[in-house]
Amino acid sequence: MPPEPIDQPFDSIESAYDFMNILAQVILENMKDLHRDHEAAIKEGQARRARAIELAIFKCKSLNCHLHRSRRTLNDLRTIRRLVLSERMIPETVLAAMQDQ
């Protein structure tokens, strides 16, 4: 019996873009938590822990920058696909594209 096909989570540019938006939200939430933990570590005199949290915050910021660029690239790909396929821009699509930017 052949294996059942696995649903691809990124079967379209739009689904990948949606995932990137969710990931961006999670990163921002984690950064808020890290800032709170950093303040607590400083108040408790845990310098080593505070520095480790600073590194984690830096890495989150770096990831967020990469994510922002990736979302812009995905948006560019959506635009290019529309041009190549001569997809019509109906008013709903135009409004959705404007909100994504």
DRENLODO-280750 format. One line per field, with one value per residue (C-alpha): residue number from 1; residue in one letter; x, y, z. Coordinates in pm, whole numbers. Layout:
REM DRENLODO-280750
i: NUM|... .
aa: A|... .
px: X|... .
py: Y|... .
pz: Z|... .
//
This chain:
REM DRENLODO-280750
i: 1|2|3|4|5|6|7|8|9|10|11|12|13|14|15|16|17|18|19|20|21|22|23|24|25|26|27|28|29|30|31|32|33|34|35|36|37|38|39|40|41|42|43|44|45|46|47|48|49|50|51|52|53|54|55|56|57|58|59|60|61|62|63|64|65|66|67|68|69|70|71|72|73|74|75|76|77|78|79|80|81|82|83|84|85|86|87|88|89|90|91|92|93|94|95|96|97|98|99|100|101 .
aa: M|P|P|E|P|I|D|Q|P|F|D|S|I|E|S|A|Y|D|F|M|N|I|L|A|Q|V|I|L|E|N|M|K|D|L|H|R|D|H|E|A|A|I|K|E|G|Q|A|R|R|A|R|A|I|E|L|A|I|F|K|C|K|S|L|N|C|H|L|H|R|S|R|R|T|L|N|D|L|R|T|I|R|R|L|V|L|S|E|R|M|I|P|E|T|V|L|A|A|M|Q|D|Q .
px: 0|152|194|-75|22|116|-53|207|187|336|145|119|299|1|22|394|324|58|306|562|306|233|604|656|385|542|885|746|566|885|1084|840|888|1266|1266|1062|1298|1597|1466|1400|1750|1905|1694|1796|2164|2199|2444|2529|2162|2094|2372|2240|1896|2052|2202|1863|1703|1971|1910|1534|1589|1813|1554|1285|1489|1536|1168|1073|1292|1148|793|881|1034|720|511|731|684|308|323|547|318|23|212|327|-14|-192|-418|-677|-662|-1015|-1091|-1080|-735|-604|-727|-577|-241|-239|-310|-28|232 .
py: 0|340|595|858|1199|1450|1788|2050|2340|2577|2478|2841|3170|3293|3010|3071|3442|3362|3140|3421|3657|3408|3357|3734|3759|3478|3643|3973|3800|3616|3938|4097|3799|3820|4190|4115|3830|4055|4319|4051|3909|4253|4322|3985|4052|3766|3930|3615|3533|3894|3879|3549|3705|4004|3761|3594|3935|4018|3687|3749|4093|3942|3673|3938|4135|3824|3749|4099|4067|3724|3855|4134|3878|3663|3970|4046|3688|3723|4040|3880|3577|3807|3982|3656|3494|3819|3780|4049|4277|4281|4544|4287|4170|4526|4603|4280|4354|4706|4574|4316|4586 .
pz: 0|-97|177|210|76|340|327|254|499|241|-69|-173|-131|70|323|367|414|676|860|858|1012|1290|1350|1371|1636|1840|1820|1947|2235|2330|2317|2562|2795|2757|2844|3156|3250|3189|3427|3689|3651|3698|4007|4152|4082|3834|3596|3400|3345|3242|2981|2848|2812|2633|2384|2337|2277|2021|1841|1840|1690|1425|1347|1329|1073|859|890|780|471|396|417|177|-61|-43|-113|-416|-536|-508|-716|-978|-998|-1062|-1339|-1499|-1481|-1570|-1272|-1240|-943|-810|-543|-259|-372|-393|-41|97|-67|75|426|401|341 .
//
